[in-house]
Amino acid sequence: MAEIALETHGLTMRFGGVVAADRVDFKLEARELRCLIGPNGAGKSTFFKCITGLQSPSEGEVYMRGIETTGWMPHRIASLGVGIKTQTPNVLDSLSVHENIWLAARRFHGSREADRKTREVIELLDLGAISRNGLGRLAHGERQRVELGLVAVGDPWLILLDEPAAGLGAGDVERLTGIIHELNRQAALVIVEHDMQFIRSIAETVTVFHQGKVLMEDHVESVMSDPVVRNVYLGRKA
């Protein structure tokens, strides 16, 4: 049997009388890539926050490699070897690209290994030409790559990304697609995303959220051609 990287059982999140995530059962295998889609308010972002530790669910459980992580804080989840990138930047604008990535590497590795991993990640993300530039001088797409570098440098076996293509131009999205495929060689990924073209370029299986529940889970082309899905989401966004 394939190793299960991430699993939830009956994951529920309530805000007063509003049920934002409703008894969600989810399973992700090792080195699988899954995109989560759905209209605004569908529950995908709440689900993402519950599995990354940004919110503690009202009910249900989260398991990572069989370890229950329900209600854990993000730093504790990261200590298992999980890379998390949210929409809130986690970089230091006063430092260079190289310094940001090296500091992230130093959390996981000794000094010499951190040097090696920093060089490796800078090459992977094509950041060499700007590696000595300060973060405050970078374009949005460049900053996004640096934030992915902070995730990748820890050699995670599970990566959780919240809208990594948001605000990117076509060239940056194409570069990001290659990076995602490279990361997926070693890690399972869960990606919350709205960009349908980007999803088509990276995903095989897509999970569709609607009204807090999983509406459908299937191959990306089957999802995008399904009339119910198109009615609740794709018809408004595609």
Residue, then its C-alpha position, 0 to 999 in steps of 0.5 A: m500500500a502507498e504511504i499516506a502523507l496527509e489524511t483528515h477524518g471528519l474535519t469540521m470548522r465552525f464560526g458561530g452558526v456558520v460551518a466553514a468546513d463540514r466533515v471533510d475526509f481527505k487523503l493524500e498519498a506520498r509524492e501525490l500532488r493535489c489542487l484544492i479549488g472552489p468558489n470564494g467561501a467554499g471552505k478550501s481556505t478554512f480546510f487549508k488553515c486547519i491542516t497547516g495549524l493556522q486554525s484549530p478545527s472544531e471537530g475531526e482529526v488531521y494525520m501526517r504520516g500517521i501522526e495526529t497533528t490536530g490543533w498543532m501550531p505551524h512551527r510544530i507541524a513544520s518540525l515533522g518535515v512539512g513545508i508551509k507557504t501561506q499568503t502572508p510573506n515570511v521573508l526579511d526584506s532587509l536581507s538578501v535572497h541568499e541570506n534569507i534562504w541560508l537562514a531558513a536552511r540553518r534551521f534544518h542543517g549544520s553550517r556547511e550543509a546549509d551552505r550546500k542546500t542554499r546553493e542547490v535551492i538558488e540554482l533550482l529556483d533560478l535565483g542566481a542572478i539576484s541572490r545578493n539583492g535585497l528582498g525589498r528590491l525584488a519583483h513579486g514573482e521573484r519574491q514568490r520564488v524566494e518564499l518557495g526557496l524557504v520551503a524547499v531548503g528543508d527537504p520537506w516530504l509534504i508541502l502545503l501552498d496557498e495560491p502560489a500563482a496569485g499575481l504572477g505574470a505568464g512567464d513567472v507562472e510557467r517558471l513556477t510550473g517547472i518548480i512545482h514539478e521538480l518539488n513533486r519528485q520528492a514531496a507530496l503537495v497540496i495547493v490551494e489555487h484559483d488559476m485554472q490554466f496553472i492547475r491544468s499544467i500541474a495537477e492530475t487530481v483535483t478536490v472541489f469544495h462547495q459549501g464547506k464540503v467536498l463536492m467532487e474529487d477526480h482527474v482535472e479534466s473530468v472535474m473541469s468538464d463536469p456540469v455541476v462543477r462548472n455551474v458552482y465554480l468553473g462557469r464563474k471563474a473560467 
